[in-house]
């Protein structure tokens, strides 16, 4: 196997100089760098990766920092990012922030140190100093799904607000008036947007959202279960619980089942972020479906445009309501608007 010592001997340079050249250290002269490249090519020492990165100052690698790799939504998003990046000639390094700004900081720092060509981030809460620094630095950055208000980088996301309006309209058309919500962390843009859209649409229907009908979750199963238990203990429990994330909806299902109650006969349930399981539960769950795979593809293409020296703009893709049976049987005479029925 050809090693760095072989390249050094062939180039007539020290191992230290060759190492600096291969790592793109600016202290190495252009003449020495060309000798290293020629020797590396001749010996077959990682010729494709080394030659490309040294000659073009690119690594052919992009970074992706997602909020929670265990969430099926982000798993699908990561998969679509990797597929689109591979099609465009890039490799992807993924970091899981686990909904923590400090881990997001860690991954962003490590990715930038690897001299990635560009960075995709779904910010945990907007408080990561490294993400804020990266957004104003030389490495192209695109936010996907979530964003940081006031930070001037392209954002690729879906229209959750519009889909939530459709959901509330649908629930009201079924005669429901006591509507509760399990929110995500309001430090996240998606967490804030979803509860704001829910409250505003209720108000448009003349329906209040009392504090007792707001369960504060963290996009995890246990928080959905605890919030739903509290709703079920109320003297007047809600007609429907809207979980603003798929994992919290699973927790809500657990809590309802543990009480011996049935969906939707005793209480209705709706969720944000459709997953395959929701069409197989009994009853199937009414959800808001995001175009997850397309979000990943569009985000990668936007980042690639920036890497190539072009421009990229923010993109908002439509999300849509998928009506199933977990909130009650819809009246077939009632127009469904933009909702899909299954």
N, C-alpha and C positions, 0 to 999 in steps of 0.2 A: 504494500500500500504506500502510495506517495505521501510523504509528510512535508511539514513546513521546512525541515532541514534540507530536504532534497531541493525544494524551490530556492532556498537561500544559496546553496552551492551552485545551482545552475545560473542564478542571477548574479553571482559574485558579490553578494551582499550579506550582512549579518542577519541572523535569525530575528533579532529585535527589529531591524529595519523592515524586513519582509512582513513581520507580524503587524507593524504599524501600517504598512501599505495595504495589507489585506483588510484591515479594519477601518480604512478610510481616514487615517490620521492626517490632518493637513500639514504636519511638520515634514512629511515625506515629499521630496521634490517630484516634479512631473516626470523627469528622466528616470529616476529610480522606480517610480510607480510603473512606468511602461516596461522596464526590465523585469519587474515582478510579474506583471501580466503576461509577458511573453514566455517567461519560464513556467508559470502556472499553466498556461495553455499548452505548452510543449509537453509537459509532464502529465497532463490530465488531472491536475489538482483542482477539483471542483471548478472546472472551466466555465460552465454556464453561469452559476451563481456569482462567482467571484468577478468574472469579466463584466457581467452586466452591472453589478453594483458599483464597481470601481469606475467604469466608463460613464455610466448614466447617473451616478449618485442615487440610485434606487435599489431597493432590496426585493421588489416584487412581492412585498408582504404588507397586509393591512391588519390593523387591530380592531377587535370588537369587544367592548365592555358592556355586558348585559346585567340587568338588575337581579335576576334569580334564575339560574340555569335549571332548577327543578320545576319551575312553572312551565306547563306545557306550551303556553303562548311563546315564551322566550326560547324554548327549545326549538319550536318551529321557525321562529325568526332567525335563530343562529344557523339553522340548516339552510334556509334560503339564501342567507348572506354568503355562506361557504360555497354553495352551488354557483351563484352568480359570479362571485369573485374568481372561482376556478375557471369559469367560462371566459373571463376577461384576462386570465393569465396571472392572477394573484393567489397567494396563499393567505390563510387567515389564522391569526393567533387570538384565542378567545380568553377573556378574563371574566370571572363571575364575581360581581360585587356583593351579592347576597343582601341587597338592600342596605348596604352600609357605605357611608361616604369615605371612611378610612380605607376600606378595601378597594373602592373605586380609585382613590388616590394611588394606592399601591400598584394597581394594574396599569393605570395610565402612565405612571412614572416608568415602570418596567418596559412597557411597550415603546415609549418614546426613546428609551435608552437602547432599544434594539434597532433603532433607525427605521421604523416602519414608514411606508410611503404615505399612509393616511390612517385616520382613526374614526371609527364609528362608536358612539357612546349613547346609551340609554341612561341618563343621569339618575342616581338614586334619589337625591333631594336637592340638588343644586348647590350644595355646600362643599363640594370637593375642590380644594385650592388647585390641585393639579389639572383638573378638567377645565377650570376657568383659565389657567395659564395656557393650556394647550389650545384653547379656543382662540386665543389672541397671538399664538406663536406661528412659526413657519410651517408646521405640519398641517396639512388639510384636515379639517374636522367636520363631521356631519352628525347631528343628533337624530336618533331614530326612536320612534314611539313617544318618548318624553323629551323635554327640552328645558332650557334654563331661560326664563324671561329676561329680555334685555341683552342677551348675548347674541352677537351678530354672526351666526353660522347657519347654514341651511338646516332645516328640520323636515324630516319625512315622518308623517304621522297620519292617523285616521281621524275622521270627523265623529268622535265619540259623542259630542254634544247633540248633533242632529239625530243620531240613533237613539239617544236617551229620550229625546222629545217624542220620537215614534213609539217607544216603549210605554211612556206614561200615557200617551193618547190611547194606546191599545188597552192598557189596564183600566182606564176610565170608561172606555167603550164597553168593557165587561161588567161595569157597575161597581168596581172597587173604588173605595174612597179612603180607606185607612192604609196608607202606603208607607212602608218603612224602608230604610236604606242602611246597608253596611258599607261604610266608606273605606277607602284605602288611606294611606298616610297623606295628610293634607300638605305635607312638605313637598310631595311630588306634584308635578303639573297635571298628570292624569287623575290623581286622587282629588285635587281641587276641582278640576273641570267636571268630573262626573257628579259630585255632590251638588255643585252649583247648578248644573243643567237640570238635575232632578228637582231641586227646590224651585227653580224658576218656572219649570213646566207645570209643576203642581200649582203654583201661584196663578198661572194663566188659566187653570181650571177652577180657581177659587178654592183650592184645597190647601190647608196649612200643613207644615211639616214640624210637628212638635219635637222638642228635644228628646222625649222618650222614644221617638221613632227613629233616632239616629244612633246607630251602633258604630263605634270607631274601631276599625280593624287595621291590619297591617299587610294585607294581600296574602295571608297565610291561613291554613285550614283552621287552626285552633281559634283564631280571632273570630272567624265566621261562626264557629260553634258557640262561643261564649256570648257573642252579640245576639244570636238567635235565642239562646236560653233566656236572656233578659227580656226579649220581646215576648216570649211565651209566658213569662211570669206576670206580664202587665194585666191589670183588671180588664182592659179592652185591647186584646192583642190585634196586631195588624191583619188586614185581609191578605196582603202580599208583602214579602220581603224581597228587596232587590239587592243582591250581592254584587258589588262593583268589580268582581274578579272571580275567576273560575275556582280557585282554591278555596276562597271564603264561601262560595256556594256549596262546595262539598262539605264544609264544616256545618253549614246551615242544614243540609240534608241529614247529617248525622244527628244534630240536636233535635230535629223534628221526629226522626225515627225513634230516638231514645225515649221520647215522651209517648210513644204509641200513636202518634198523629199521622195523618195521611195528607200528601200533596196531590191535588189542590183542594180536597174536600174540607180539610180543617184549616189550611193556610196555604197560600200560593207562594211560588218561588220563581224568581227570574235572575239571570246572571249576565255579567259582562264578560266577553271572551268565550266564544264557542269552542268546545273541544269534542272529540268524537264520542266520549262517554255520554255526553248529555243527550244524544239521540237514542241511547240504549237504556237509560234509566226508566223506571216506572213510577210516574209518567215521564216522558221525555221533557227536558227542561227548555223553556223559552229563554232565548239568549240574544245578545248583541254580538254579531260576528264581525271581526275585523279582517281585512284582506292581508293576513300576516305574511304570507309568502311574497306577495307583491310589494309590501312595505320593505322587506329585505332586499329584493331585487332593485327597487328604485333607489334605495339608500346607497347600495354599492355603486350603481351607475353614476349617481350624483358625486360620490367620493372620487370615483375614477376620473370624472371630468375635471375635478379640482386638481388631482394629481397630475393630469396631463396639461395643466396650465390654463384650463378653460374656466367657465363660470358654472355655477349651480344655484338653483333657486329652491325655496321651500316647496313642499308638495303635501297636500292634504287629500287623502284618498277616502272614498265613502265607506262607512261602516253600515251594516244593515241589520234590522231586526228579524230574527227567525222565530216565528210563532209556533210553539208546540202546545202541550196540554197542561203544563204545570201551573198555569194561572187561571184555569177554567176553560171550558169549551167556548170558542168564539162563535158569535151569531153569524151564520153564513150570509145573512143579508147585510152585514156591516162591511163597508169597503175596507180593504186591508191597507190602502195607501202603498208605501214602499216596502211593506213587510213581506217576507217570504213565509209560507206556511208549510209545515211538514206533518 
